[in-house]
C-alpha cells in the first residue's frame, strides 16, 4: 500500500525476483522495475495468489495523508494539481507548490475523494476482500514485523538493509505525527475527511484520536 513503506518493500521484491543486485541496492531512491499482478494473465495470477506469500502493510489513514502531503504534494508532481484546484475552486492565490497548506490538501481530498494511489482506500487498491493475505503488517510495528516477514520470504540477508527510519516509528507515531499536522485543522473538514476513511480505519484497528 502506498505511503506504508511501499517503496522499500518493492525493492525487496526486486531483489528476490533477480531484477536488482542485493550488494548494490540502496533502498531509498532505487529505480523500480516491478511487474503488476494483472500483467501475468488470469491463469498465472491464480497460481501466484494460491502459492505465493501475500503480505499487506497498512498504516493509519491520517498518517498516510501526512506522508502523501509531505512527499507527493509539496515536492512532487501532485502538488500542481492541488494548487490549481484550490486556486480555481476556492479563489486562493497559491503561487508556489511549497505554499500549499495541509488544510488545502485535506480540502482537496474532501471534495474529490481518494482519487490517487497515494491516498487511495486499501479496499480499492489492495482488494483485501478478494485476496486472502497471509500476513497483515501495521506500519507502526515494522521494527519487529519487517524482519519476521523477510524471514518468511527467505530474505534474512536483507534485514540489515531495511531502512532504520522505519524502526523508529514507535517514537514518531500517532501522538506526534497526527497531532502535529491535524491540531489546527477545522473540525468540520477533519470529520469530512475522516468520513472517507472511517470504515477502513475501523477494519484495520485504527481510531480518530484527536
C-alpha positions in Angstrom: 0.0 0.0 0.0 1.4 3.4 -0.9 2.6 5.5 2.0 3.2 2.4 4.1 6.9 1.8 3.3 5.8 0.6 -0.1 9.0 1.6 -1.9 11.2 -0.3 0.4 9.0 -3.5 0.1 9.1 -3.2 -3.7 12.9 -3.1 -3.5 12.8 -6.3 -1.5 10.6 -7.8 -4.3 13.1 -6.6 -7.0 16.0 -8.3 -5.3 14.2 -11.5 -4.7 13.0 -11.6 -8.3 16.6 -11.1 -9.5 16.0 -7.7 -11.0 18.4 -5.9 -8.7 21.8 -6.8 -7.2 21.4 -7.0 -3.4 25.0 -6.0 -2.9 24.5 -2.6 -4.7 20.9 -1.7 -4.0 20.2 1.4 -1.9 16.7 1.2 -0.6 15.7 4.8 -0.8 15.7 6.1 -4.4 16.2 2.8 -6.1 14.8 2.7 -9.6 11.9 0.3 -9.8 11.1 -2.4 -12.4 8.3 -4.2 -10.7 5.6 -6.0 -12.6 1.9 -5.7 -11.6 -0.1 -8.8 -11.0 -2.6 -8.3 -13.8 0.2 -8.4 -16.4 0.8 -12.1 -15.9 -2.7 -13.2 -17.2 -5.5 -14.8 -15.3 -4.0 -18.3 -15.1 -0.7 -17.2 -13.8 -2.5 -14.8 -11.4 -4.4 -17.7 -9.9 -1.2 -19.7 -9.4 0.5 -16.8 -7.7 -2.4 -16.0 -5.5 -2.6 -19.6 -4.4 1.1 -20.3 -3.8 2.9 -17.0 -3.1 3.2 -15.4 0.3 0.8 -12.5 0.3 1.7 -9.6 2.6 -0.3 -6.4 3.1 1.3 -3.4 5.0 -1.2 -1.0 6.3 -1.0 2.4 8.1 -3.3 4.8 10.0 -5.1 6.7 7.2 -4.4 10.0 8.7 -0.7 9.2 8.8 -0.8 8.2 5.2 -2.3 11.6 4.3 0.5 13.4 6.1 3.1 11.3 4.3 1.4 11.9 0.9 1.3 15.6 1.6 5.0 15.9 2.6 6.3 13.9 -0.3 3.9 14.0 -3.2 2.2 17.3 -2.8 4.9 19.7 -1.5 7.8 18.4 -3.6 6.5 16.1 -6.5 4.1 16.1 -9.4 0.8 16.0 -7.4 1.3 19.5 -6.0 0.3 21.5 -9.1 -3.0 19.6 -9.3 -3.9 20.6 -5.8 -2.7 24.1 -6.2 -4.7 24.7 -9.4 -7.8 23.2 -7.8 -7.7 25.3 -4.7 -7.0 28.5 -6.7 -9.9 27.9 -9.1 -12.5 26.5 -6.7 -11.7 28.5 -3.5 -10.2 31.6 -5.1 -6.9 31.0 -3.4 -3.7 32.7 -4.6 -1.2 29.9 -4.1 1.8 30.7 -6.3 4.3 28.2 -5.2 3.8 24.5 -4.7 5.6 24.6 -1.3 2.9 27.0 -0.1 0.1 24.5 -0.3 -1.1 24.1 3.2 -2.1 20.7 4.8 -5.6 22.1 5.1 -5.6 22.8 1.4 -4.7 19.2 0.7 -7.4 17.9 3.0 -10.0 20.1 1.4 -8.9 18.7 -2.0 -9.5 15.2 -0.7 -12.8 16.1 1.0 -14.0 17.4 -2.3 -12.6 14.8 -4.7 -12.3 11.7 -2.6 -9.4 9.2 -2.6 -8.7 9.6 -6.3 -4.9 8.9 -6.2 -2.9 5.8 -5.3 -1.1 7.7 -2.5 -4.3 8.3 -0.6 -6.5 5.6 -2.0 -8.6 3.3 0.1 -7.0 -0.1 0.9 -10.1 -1.8 -0.3 -9.8 -0.2 -3.8 -6.1 -0.6 -4.2 -5.2 -3.9 -2.4 -8.5 -5.8 -2.7 -8.5 -7.4 0.8 -11.9 -8.8 0.2 -10.7 -10.7 -2.9 -7.2 -11.6 -1.9 -6.6 -13.8 1.2 -3.5 -12.2 2.6 -1.2 -14.4 4.7 0.3 -11.6 6.7 -1.0 -8.1 7.6 1.6 -5.8 9.0 0.8 -2.5 10.7 3.3 0.2 9.7 3.9 1.2 13.4 5.1 -2.4 14.1 7.6 -2.6 11.2 10.5 -2.7 13.7 9.5 -6.2 14.7 7.4 -7.4 11.9 9.6 -6.5 8.9 12.4 -8.9 9.9 9.9 -11.7 10.5 8.3 -11.1 7.1 11.7 -11.2 5.5 12.5 -14.5 7.2 9.2 -15.9 5.8 10.4 -14.7 2.4 13.8 -16.3 2.8 15.4 -12.8 2.7 17.2 -12.8 6.0 20.2 -11.2 4.2 18.2 -8.1 3.6 17.1 -7.4 7.2 20.1 -5.2 7.9 19.5 -3.1 4.8 15.9 -2.3 5.6 15.9 1.5 6.4 16.3 2.1 10.1 14.0 5.1 9.9 11.0 2.7 10.0 12.4 1.2 13.2 11.9 4.5 14.9 8.2 4.8 14.0 7.1 3.9 17.6 8.6 7.2 18.7 7.1 9.2 15.9 3.7 7.5 15.7 0.1 8.8 16.2 0.6 11.1 19.2 3.4 13.1 17.5 2.7 12.9 13.7 -1.0 13.2 13.7 -1.2 15.8 16.5 1.4 18.0 14.7 -0.4 18.2 11.4 -4.1 18.0 12.5 -4.1 20.2 15.6 -5.0 23.3 13.6 -7.4 21.7 11.1 -11.0 22.9 11.1 -13.1 20.2 12.9 -15.8 20.0 10.2 -13.1 19.5 7.5 -11.4 16.8 9.6 -14.7 15.0 10.1 -15.4 15.1 6.4 -12.0 13.6 5.5 -12.3 11.0 8.3 -15.7 10.0 7.0 -13.9 8.8 3.8 -11.5 6.6 5.7 -13.5 5.8 8.9 -14.8 2.3 7.8 -11.4 1.3 6.6 -9.7 2.6 9.7 -12.1 0.6 11.9 -11.4 -2.5 9.9 -7.7 -2.1 10.4 -7.9 -1.3 14.1 -7.4 2.5 13.9 -9.4 5.3 15.5 -9.6 9.1 15.3 -7.6 10.0 18.4 -7.8 13.8 18.2 
